Amino acid sequence: MTHDPQPSGLSCGLNFLIDSEWTPEQAYAVFQLLDDLRDRILAKYQLAIMEQMREEHGGEVEPLPFDNPYLWISDEIPF
């Protein structure tokens, strides 16, 4: 079985299965969770990530956008 190439470049590792019978609501909830996780990571590490991208790709990189520039103000989980 051949797997699609990963953006990370990894070619081996543990399989990560996603339920093929999620409802649209479940899929959207997971999508939102991942988007929120991305925002949290960028809020903390955006400059370091951009520097790493410059090293890997050479030259200038576009700033990495995230949805909430004030994310650091609240650590409450909304559920």
C-alpha positions as CSV (number, residue, x, y, z in Angstrom):
1,M,0.0,0.0,0.0
2,T,1.4,3.4,-1.0
3,H,0.7,6.4,1.1
4,D,0.4,10.0,-0.1
5,P,3.5,12.1,0.6
6,Q,3.3,14.2,3.8
7,P,4.0,17.9,3.9
8,S,6.6,17.1,6.7
9,G,8.5,14.8,4.3
10,L,8.1,11.9,6.6
11,S,7.9,8.6,4.8
12,C,7.3,6.2,7.7
13,G,5.6,6.3,11.1
14,L,2.4,5.4,12.7
15,N,-0.8,5.4,10.7
16,F,-3.4,8.0,11.8
17,L,-6.8,6.8,10.8
18,I,-9.7,9.2,10.5
19,D,-13.3,7.9,10.8
20,S,-14.8,7.8,7.4
21,E,-18.3,8.1,8.8
22,W,-18.1,11.4,10.6
23,T,-21.1,13.7,10.2
24,P,-20.4,17.1,8.7
25,E,-20.8,18.6,12.2
26,Q,-18.1,16.3,13.6
27,A,-15.7,17.0,10.8
28,Y,-16.2,20.7,11.2
29,A,-15.6,20.5,15.0
30,V,-12.3,18.7,14.4
31,F,-11.4,21.3,11.7
32,Q,-12.1,24.1,14.2
33,L,-10.0,22.4,16.9
34,L,-7.1,22.1,14.5
35,D,-7.5,25.7,13.4
36,D,-7.5,26.8,17.1
37,L,-4.4,24.7,17.8
38,R,-2.7,26.3,14.8
39,D,-3.5,29.7,16.2
40,R,-2.2,28.8,19.6
41,I,1.1,27.5,18.2
42,L,1.5,30.6,16.0
43,A,0.8,33.0,18.9
44,K,3.7,31.4,20.8
45,Y,6.1,30.4,18.0
46,Q,5.4,32.6,14.9
47,L,8.8,34.2,14.7
48,A,10.7,31.0,15.3
49,I,8.5,29.2,12.7
50,M,9.1,31.9,10.2
51,E,12.9,31.7,10.8
52,Q,12.8,28.0,10.3
53,M,10.8,28.5,7.0
54,R,13.5,31.0,5.8
55,E,16.2,28.5,6.5
56,E,14.4,25.7,4.7
57,H,13.1,27.6,1.8
58,G,15.6,30.5,1.5
59,G,14.8,34.1,1.4
60,E,11.8,36.0,2.6
61,V,8.6,34.3,3.7
62,E,5.1,35.8,4.1
63,P,3.9,36.4,7.7
64,L,1.8,33.5,8.9
65,P,-1.7,34.7,9.7
66,F,-3.8,33.6,12.6
67,D,-7.3,34.4,13.5
68,N,-7.0,35.9,17.0
69,P,-4.1,38.3,17.7
70,Y,-5.4,38.5,21.3
71,L,-5.4,34.8,21.9
72,W,-3.0,35.0,24.8
73,I,-5.4,37.1,26.9
74,S,-7.7,34.1,27.8
75,D,-6.7,30.6,28.5
76,E,-10.3,29.5,29.1
77,I,-11.5,26.5,27.1
78,P,-14.9,27.3,25.7
79,F,-16.6,24.0,26.4
